[in-house]
Amino acid sequence: MHYGQKCYPTQLFEVFALLVILITVYRTKSKFKAYLFLYAVSRFIIEYFRGDDRGDLFGALSPAQAISISIIIVILYRFAAGPTKKVV
């Protein structure tokens, strides 16, 4: 109970999400992009279940959700752009 209200165990949600991310990233070639994308998605979702007030940005979004959206957009753009050339 948190201030007399039922709350979700978001720490456990995050541990589970990070385990799924670890397994997924381990199997992909683009590990850093995959990690950033999956962590941003999981963080965005988990923030809805948090019981504390962390401030509002753009209406109903928390600052962590706004940052997650920006990371998701950048990573989707980078995935769509394709692989980058390596400079030797």
Secondary structure as GFF3:
##gff-version 3
##sequence-region A 1 88
A	DSSP	alpha_helix	10	26	.	.	.	ID=ss1
A	DSSP	alpha_helix	31	49	.	.	.	ID=ss2
A	DSSP	alpha_helix	63	81	.	.	.	ID=ss3
###
